[in-house]
Amino acid sequence: MLKEHSSFLKQLIAGIDCFLLLLSFYIANIIIFGKEFNFTKLFDYWMMLIGFMGFYLYFAWTRSLFSILNFNWMYGLFRRVGTIFVSAGMLGAAILYLAPRDQSSRYLYIAFAGISFVLIIAEKLIIKQFIAALRRNNRNITPMIIVGRGRSASQVYQEIICHPEWGLRVTRKLDLSITPAEFEEVLKNSYTEEVCFCIPRKITNENFSIDPYLRICEEMGRSARVFLNLSGATSFARWEYHRFMDRATLISHTVELDPDQVIFKRIFDILGGLVGLAILIALYPFLAVAIKLTSRGPILFRQVRVGKNGKRFVIYKFRSMFMNAEERKKELMVKNELKGAVFKMKNDPRVTLIGRFMRKFSLDEFPQMVNVLKGEMSLVGTRPPTPDEVANYQKWHHRRISIRPGLTGLWQVSGRNRITTFDDIVKLDLTYIDNWSIWLDLKIILKTFIVLFQRDTAY
């Protein structure tokens, strides 16, 4: 029987994909060059083919696009292939940008990527339908026994029944009251390849132990899968298996950032930080003089802020307030326009004349490009709070600082001056965390520029 972890099948599908990429490259050359096409032209643009193919294979492998017998493989197939092509396409384009001009052709690259996408998505859909048809006809089926009790066992059973394309068939459903001896007899007299244990978090019979059942499966050579139902103990945390200190562990996390997109995010931060640093250097002489002429004190304002998971760092800004701003803040707390663990006040008397101008166009934020380049902040994220603000956080507020803070964020582009409670800010921050992608970052940056030139600016 074909198994979902078959390395041969993964390599076979990867080989078919490579063939389709080569075919797409050949067709694209014929379309773009027409009568001028000859076989040697394929070698003129070898960097394009090798670069795109290499990135595609990497992203396809890390996103399990070759694990065709895994029942999760069918979920979001079109979206996953699209994401892989966009990621590979962007990196491939970057390689071509650095390549010699005689080895680069924009139209050929676009045609190659487009044809490849059509052929590979068609291949995946055909494979998907073929596997589903096989499994619906009781082929490539894994017979299994469910041992468990409660809602978890019922849900697992119902999901398997409702999805025959997964290739699973429940032959027996056993309650936890079954004794190890009885369980052993069932395995001896049943054709089953896997036993699923669905253990509730609370068991009324405190004498129950899963150990003897697992040992029976081990001695008889049957696979055992344990559903611990830990996901029911939390509301939105995600659980994953990890080997830690050479032991099997399950780890829960509330922030799920795609590792590949995180790399893109950091690269984007560095590039954006360098551009911002160049602008900072150009603005510095003018703003420095204006700040010095309008108030006493240093040009730059330094303050301790709380970053990712509570790590503290020093933030840099152009000083936009008078030197006694922190002392006067206590007097002005009664005029706080934002309910909760943050201070916000329109026409704040602590802000200097040049400070109002800088805040209107967020010029005071440019020194934070140094924080971005140092890795303490990102271009997009949640705004870093002060330690005294964090001290007043409710428990659920702390999740907003579970990621790297940013210069701008979803709150800033969602009518921030119309938000009246800190809870609303946190809800927007959590929406960003739970739906993060590199494309969301790009969208927020674009909206930030639009907001800067509208009346709804910072104060």
N, C-alpha and C positions, 0 to 999 in steps of 0.2 A: 504494500500500500504506500502511496505517495504521502510524504509527511510535509508539514508546513516548514520544517527546518531543513529541508533537502538543499544542500549546497549545490548539487548538480543542477537542479532546476533553476536556482538563482543565477548560476553561471550561464545556463542555456538562454534564459530570458535576457540577460545582459548582452550575450552574443548576438541575439536577434536585434536588440536595440542598436547595437553598433552597426550591424548590417543596414538597418533602416536609416541611420545617420549618414552612412556612406552613400546609400542610394539617393537620399535627399540632396546631398552635396553634388552628386553627379547630375541630377535633374535640374538643380538650381543653376549650375554652370551652363547647361544647354539653354535654359530659358533666358539667362542674362546675356550670354555671348552669341547665341544664335548660330549663324553661319560661320562666325569666327571661332567657334568652339573647336578645340582639338584636345586629345587626351592629355597632352602635356600641360594644359592649363590647370588641370587638377593639382599638379605639383607646385604650380606657381602660388597657390593659396593654401599650402599645407598647414600653416600656422593657424588659420581660421578653423580648419577641420579638427586638428589635434587639440587646440585650446577649448573649443566648445564641447567636444566629445569628452575630454577629461573632466571638465566641470560638471557636465551632465551625469556622468557615471558616479561621480562623488556624491552629488545631491540625491540621485536616484537610489543609491545604496543606503545612505544614511536615513532616507525616508521610506525604506522598505518597499520600494517600487518593484523590486525583483522577487519579493516573498509572496508569490501569487497564490499559494495555498493557505496563507494565513487568513482567517475569516475577516479580520479587520482590514485586509487589503482592499476590499470592495468599497469601503467608506470613503466618501469625498474624493473619488478617483480623479475626476476632471480637475478639481481644485488643486490637488497635489501635483498633478502633471504640469498644470499651469504655473504653479509656484516654482517648481524645479526649472522650468524653461526660462522664467523671468530671472531667477538667480544665476543660472548658467549663462544666460544671454548677456546680463550686465557685466559679469566678470570676463566673459569672452570679448565683449566690446572694449573693455579696458585694456586687454592684451593687444587687440588690434590697433588701439590708439597709439601704443608704444612700438608697434611693428613698423618696418619700412613701408613707404607708400605703395611700392610695387607689389607688396604682399597683402594689401588691404583693399577691400571693395565694399562700400556701404550697402549697395543694392544686392550684391551677391550674398552678403551676410544676412540681410533681412529675408531674402528669398529662401536661403538655406534654413534659417531658424523657423520660418513659417511652414515650409514643407515638412520639416522634421516633426514639428508639433502635430500636424495633421496625421502623418503616418503613424507616429507612436501612440497618439490617443486612440486612433482606430485599432491598432494592435491590442492595446490594453482592454478596450471594450469587447473585442472579439474573444480575448482570453477570459474575460469576466463572464461573458455569456456561456462560453464553452464549459467552464468550471461549474457554473451554477446549474447547467443542464445535466452534467455528469452527476452531481450530488443529488439533484432532484430525482434521478433515476437510480438512486441507491448505489452509486459507484463512488469510489474514493471516500468512503464513509468511515468514521471512527466510532465504534460502539463504546458506550461508556455507562457507568453506574454512578448514580448520585446518592451520596450518603449525607443526610442532613435533616434539618428541622427549621421551621419558621419561615418568615417572609423571604429570606435570602435564597433558601433552597427552592421555594416555589417560583421565584422570579427567574432563577437560572433555568429551571425546567421549562417554564413557559417561553422564554426567549429562544431556547434551542428548538422547541416545537414550532415556533413561528418563523424560524429561519432555516429551512432545510438546505439552503445554499451554503451554509457554514460547513456542512459535511460532518455533522455530529448526530448521533442517534442514541437516545437514552434507552437502554435495555432493561434496567431495573431502577427503582427508586426506593431506598432503604431509610428507615428512621434511625436516629441515634440510639434507640433502645436495643438495637441488634447487638448481640454479644460477639466478641472476637472470634469465638469458635464458629458461630453461625455465619459470620462474615466470610470466614475462610472457606466454608462449604459452598457459599454462593459463588465465590471466585473460582473454585475448582470445577463447578458445574455450569459456568457461564462463559460465553465468548465475549470478552470485553478487553479493550486495550487501555482503558484509562478509568480511574476512579476519582470522582470529584467529591471532596468533603466540604459541605457548606455548614460551617460551625457558627451558631449565633454567639453574640458577645456575652449573653447571659444564659447559662444553662441551669435549669432547675435541678437536674441530677448532678450534684457536685462531685460524684464519684467518677464521672465520665472522663476518660483520657484518650486522646487520639493516638498516642504512641503505639499501642499494640496493633492498631489497624494499619498504621504506616509501615510497621515492621512486616506485617503479613504481605502487604503489597510489594515491599522490597524483596522478601524471600521468594515470592512467586513471580517476580520479574514484571509486575504490572506498574504502569505509571500512576502516580498519585498527584492530584492537583488540589490544593487547599484554598478555599475561599474564606478568608478570615473576617469578611464583612466589616473591616475597619472603616470603610468609606462612610458607613452609616453613623459612625461616631462623630464625624465632622460634617459641616454643611457644604463647604465648597473646596476644601483642600484636596489636592490630587495625590494619589498614592502610587509609588513606583518601587520596584524591586531593585536592590543594590547589593553587591558584595562589599562588605565593610569589615576590615580586620579579619579577612578570610572567613567571614560568617554571613549567613543569609539574613538580610534585614529588609524592612519596608520603610520607606521614608515618605513623609507627607510634606508638601510644600504648597503655598498659596500663590506663588508667582511662577508661572511657566513661560519662560522665554526661550524661544527656539535658539539652540546654540549657534547655528549658522547665521541667523539674523542678528544675534548679539555681536558677532564679529563684524557684520556690516555696520551695525549701529556704532561700534567703537571707531571703525574706519571713518564713518561719516562724521563722528564727533571730532576726530583729529583734523580732517579736512576743513570742516566748518570752523573749528577753533583757530586754525591757521589763518583763514580768511578774516575771522573776527579780530584776531590779534593784529593783523595788518591795518584794519580799520581803527582799532584802539590806538595804535602808534600814530596814525594820522590825526586822530581827534585829540589826543592827549595834550599837546601844547595849548590849543585853544581853550579846552575845557579847564585845564589847570589854571590858566590865567584868570578865567571867568570865576572860578571857585575861590581863588585867593582874593580877588577884588571885591567879592560880595559878602564874605564872612571869614572870620578867623578859624584857623584849624588846618589839619592836613588835607591834602588833595584826595587821597584814597581813604575810604572807610573800611575798617577791618572788624569782623565780628565772628564769633564762634557760632557755627550752625551744626545741626544734627543731620548726618547723611544716611547712607544705606545701613539699615539694621542698627541704627544708633551710633554709628561711627562719627565722631566729631571732627570738624575741619574748620579752617579759617576762610571765610568768604571775602572777596574783594569787590568793592563798588566805588564809583565816584561819589564823594560825599555830597549829599543833597540836603542835609539838615544842619542846623546849628549845633555847636558843640555840646550844649546841655540837653540834647534831645532825649536821652534815656531818663534823665531826672524828671523832665517835664511829662514824660509818658505816664507816670503814676498819677499826675494831676488830671490828665486828659482821659483816663480810662472810663470815666462816667459818660464821655461822649463817643465811646466806641460804637461804630455803626454796624459792626459784625458780631453777632451773638456767638460766643464760643471762645476757643483757645487761640485767638489771633486778634491783633489790633488793626483796625481800619478806620480811617477818618478822612472825610472830604475837607478840603481847605485846611489841612493840618498846619497850625501856626509854627511848627518846628521846621518846616520846609523852607529853604532859602529861595530867593528869586530865580537864580540859575538852576536850582534844584527842581523847581516846577517845570522848567523847560526841558531838563534832562529826563524827568519822569514821564513827561508827555510822549516822548519818542523813545523811551527806555534806553537812553544813552548812558544812564548811570550803571546799567547792567554790563556794559562791555568789558570791564576788568575781570568779570567772571569767566571770560574766555581762558584765563590762566587756570582757573579751577577745572575747566573742561579738559584742557590739555594735560593736566596733572592726573586726570581720571577721577577726581572727586565729584565732578558733576557731569551731566550730559547736556546736549542741546535741548532735548525734550525729556521731561520727566515730571516729578512733583516738586513744588517749591520747598527748599530746605527750611525747616522751622528753627527757632531758637530753642535752647535748652529749657527756658522757663515756659515756653509754649508747650513743649512736649510733656513737661511736668503736670500740665492740666489736661492732658489727653485722656479720653475714655479708652477702654481696652481696645475697641474695634478701630479707633483712630490710628493706632500704631502701624497698621498694615500699609498705610500710605507712605511710610518711610522704609518699606521692605525692598525698595529699588533705589537705584542711584538718582538723586535729585536732578532737576533740569532748569535751564534758563527760562523755558516756557513750557506750557502744558495745556491739557484739555480745559482746565478751569480758566486760564488766561484768555482762551479764544471762545469761551462760552458765556460772554456777557458778565465778566467777573465783577463789575461794579454794580450789577443788579442783584447779585447774590447777597443775602442778608444773614446767613447762618454758616458757621464753620462746618456743620454737618453736611451741608450741600456741597461745600468744597471737597470734603473727604469722599463723598459719593461720586463726584466727578473723577477724583484721583483714582478711586478703586475701579471705576469703569475703564479708565485708561489702562490700569495694571492688568485687568482681566481680559482685555481685548487688544493687547499690545501687538503691533507688527511694525516693521520698518516703513510700511506704507502709511500707517496711521501717523508715524512721526513726520513723514514728509507732508502729509495733509495739515497737521498742526502747525508746522513751520510756515507753510503757505498762508494759512489763516492768520498767523501772527503778524505777518507783513500787512495784511489787509486791515487788521484791527488797529495797528499802529497809526494808520492814517484816517481812522474814524474818530468820532467824538468820544466813543466809549473807551477812553484810554486810562492808564493807571493813575492813581492818586495816592 
